[in-house]
Amino acid sequence: MTLLLVACGVPCGLAIRGRLTHVLPRLVRGQMLFLAMPLAFAAGLLFVPRFNSVVSMLTLIAAEAAGIWLGGRLNERSGGGLVSVTASSSNTGIWSLPIASLFLNPAAVAFVAVFDQMAFPRTVVLTSRLRRFAPVPQVSRTALVDYAPPTALVTGLALQFLVGRPEHLAGWLPRLGIAAAAVNMLLIGASMPQARPAAVHARKALLGALFRFVPATTALAALLLLGVHPPAAAWLLALAPSYYTMLTLSRLYGYDGREAVATALTTTVIAAGALPLLLLALH
């Protein structure tokens, strides 16, 4: 039922996308304030900073940031306009959080949620690349909303340090993650382009898949060779699809939505094929 609720968001968004065209940017940033920010705050309260978890998280952040940076260099050489080269950012809210809550445990959910906000260097690189090549200029004050979730995470971590971890709230974190995922799916459906992807978009999507899976899995494999065992949630992130909000960000910044759709679909097919093997290995 939970997966069905999330999956229904896209067709619902498609059904009303014509009515949401003019208010979509406000809805996207409203989701950041009223769902992403509370989720980040709760994750900060509940995150358990164990050595393997922290090292794995920092390694994933570095790998994804490096992939986005390399994609930006490729964008410069190609003349800009490629959104597929930002695919190194893993899908947290719509893929990793629901799967972690259904098949793993609250600790894995907290890992994914904290990673989503702690990946601030990756987010900075991603935002700078998207803004640099954006066909539609952005108003500078919108950055206040974009940075609200990381601020809430830091507040939650500080509060945990001062008063302790509220264990009784652990059961609410997966529910909040599912709610955020469902709303994200609705907004993604509303951001879908009218035209279907073409062959040229499929070729760019394969390039995006390389940026998505190679840096993260290589980095975690290197940790294993060094004797550090990444937690299950780290592998879930490394083998997750690209961030689906590239569809909403494509609309926000003026990129080709068909390229974003092709990239999201290609990385999802690969991730879905690897998921059963991943869950079997983790258990």
N, C-alpha and C positions, 0 to 999 in steps of 0.2 A: 504494500500500500504506500509505503514511503517513497519508493522508487517511482511508482505510478504518479504520485503527487508532483514530484520533481519533473518527470517527463511530460506531464500535461502542461507545464508552463510554456513551452515553446509554441504549441498550436494555439494556446490562448493568446499569447503575445502576437502571433501571426494574424489572428482574427481581428485584433484591435489596433494593429500597427498604424493604420491610416489615421486614427484619431489621436495617436500618441506622438506623431511626428514632431510637432512643435514643442512638446513638453518633455521629450525623451531625455535631454541633458539634465533637466531638473529632477526627473525620476531617478536617473542613475546616481546623481549625487545625494538624493534623498535616501537611497538605499545605503550609501556609505555612512550617512549620519545615524540612521535609525536601526540598521541591522548590523553592518560591518563593524561600526564602532562599539556597540555593546558586546558583540561576539569577541572582539579583540580584548576588551576589558576583562571579560570572564576568563578568557584563555590566559591572560596574564596572572589572574588570581590562582589558577589551578595548575599551571605548568610546573613540572618537577624537573629542575635543572641538573640532571645526571650527566656525567662526563661524556658517555657515548652519545647521548642525545644532543648535547651542546656542540660537540665536535662534528657530528653528522649534519646538524643544521647549518653550521657555519660553512661546511664543505659544500653543501647543496647551494647555499646562497652565493658563494664564490663561483661555483660552476655555472649557475644560471646567469649571473651578472656577466661573466666572461663570454657566454654565448650571445647575450644581447649586444655586448660591446663589439664582438666580432661581426655580428649581423649589421650593426651600424656602419662599420667600415665597408662592408659589402654594399650597403645602401649608398654610401658616398660614391663608390666606384661605378655603380649602376645609374647614378643620377637621382636617387631617392624614389620614394613612393611605394617601396616594398613593406608590407606589414607582416609577411610570413617570416621574415628574419627576426622578428621579436618573439617567436614561438618558444624560445628557451624557458620562458616563464611557465611554471607548472600550473596545472588546474587544481586549485585547492577547494574553493567553495562549492563547486558543482559536482566534482568527481571525487576527490580525495576525502573530504569531510564526510559525505554520506557513506562511502564505502568503509571508512574507518569506524564510523558509528555503528554500522550494521554487522561488520565481520571482525573487527578488532576489539578495542576497549577504550574507555575514557582517556587513558594516557595517550593513546595514539591520536585521538581526536584533538586533545590539547596540543600535541606536537604539531599537527597540521595547522591548527589555528594560530599558534604562536609563530610558526614558520612563516605563515602568510603575512604577518605583520613585521616580524623581525627581519624579513628579507628587504629591509629598507634600502640597502645599497642597490639591489637588483631593481627595486621600484624606481629609484632615482634615475638609474641608467635607462630603464624602459621609458619613463616619462620624458626624459630629455630627448631620446631618440624619436619618440612619437611626435613631440612638439617641434623638433628641428625640421622634420620633413613633412609636417602637417599641411595639407592644402588649405585648411580652414584655421586661421589664427585664433589663439585662445586668450581669454581675458585673464590677467594675472591673478586676480582675487580668487579665482576658482581653486587655486592651490590650497587655500585654507581648508576647504572641504576634503580635498584629496589627501591631506596629511592628518585628518582627524582620527582614522583608525590606528595608525602607529602611535599617536599621542595617547589614545585610550589604553593601548597595550602597555606602554611604559607606566602609566598610572596604576594599572592592575598589578604589575610586577612590584612596584614600589609599595603598594598597599599590602600585598602578600608578605613582603619583607617586614613590614611594620607590625601587622596584626596576625599573621599566619594564614594558612591556606584553608578556606571554607569548604571542607570536603562534602558537605551536604548539598552544595550547588553543582557537583559533578554530573548529576543526572540531567541537568538542564542544558549543559553545553552541547551535546549531540542534537537536542531538539532545536536549539537556536541555530546550529549549523544547517540543519535540514530546512528550516524556515528561510534562511538567507539563500540557500541553494535554489529553493522554489521561486523566490522573487527574482533571482538572477536569471533563471530560465525564462520567466515572463518577459523580462527586459530584452533578453537575447532574441526571443521570438519577434518582439516589436522592432528589433534592429535588422532583421533579415532583409537582404536586397530583393527586389522584384525579379531580376534576371538570374538565371542559373549559372554556376561556374562553367567555364570553358576549358579546353585542353591546356591553354596557357596558364590558367590558374592552378590546374592540377600539377603542372611541373613546378610551379613555385611552392605548392604545398609540400611536395617531396623534399624540397630544400628546407622548408620549415621543420619537417619531421627530423632531419639530421640535427638541426640546432636544438630540437626539443629533447631527444633521447641520448645522444652521444655524450655531451658534456656531463650530465648528471650521473648516468650509469658508470661512466669511466671514473668519475671522482669517488663514488662509493666503492667501486672495485679496488681503487687505490687504498682506501681506508682498510679494507679487508686484508690487503697485503701487508699493511703496517700493524695488523693485530687489533684494530679497532672494529668492533662489530656494530654497524648501524642498526637502529631499531627498525621494526617492521614498517612504521609509518614513513621512514626515510626512503625505503625502497618503493613504497606506494607512490610517493611524490616523484621519484625518479622515473617511474614507468607510467605516469599519468599523462593524459593528453595535454596539449597546449591550453593556455588560459582561454576560456570561452568568451570572456569579456572583450577579447579582441574584436568581436563583432560590434559591441556597443561602442568601443573606442574608435573603431573604424568610422562609424557614423559621427561620433563626436569630433574627430579630427579631419574627416573628409577623405579617408583612404577608400580603396576599392573593396567593398563588402564581399564581393564574390571571391576574392583571394583569401579573405578571412574565413569565409565559410569552407572553402576547399581545405585550408590548413587545419581547421578545427575537425572536420570530418576525417581527414587522413590520419591525424594523430590519434583520434578516438578509435578508429578501426584497429590501429596497431596496439593501442593500450588495452582495448577490449580482448584482443587475441591473447595478450600476455597475462591478463588478470587471473584466469583460472590457475595457470602455472605458478604465478606469484603467490596466490593465496595458499596453494598446496605446499609450496616451499616454506612459507612463513609458519604454517601449522605443523 
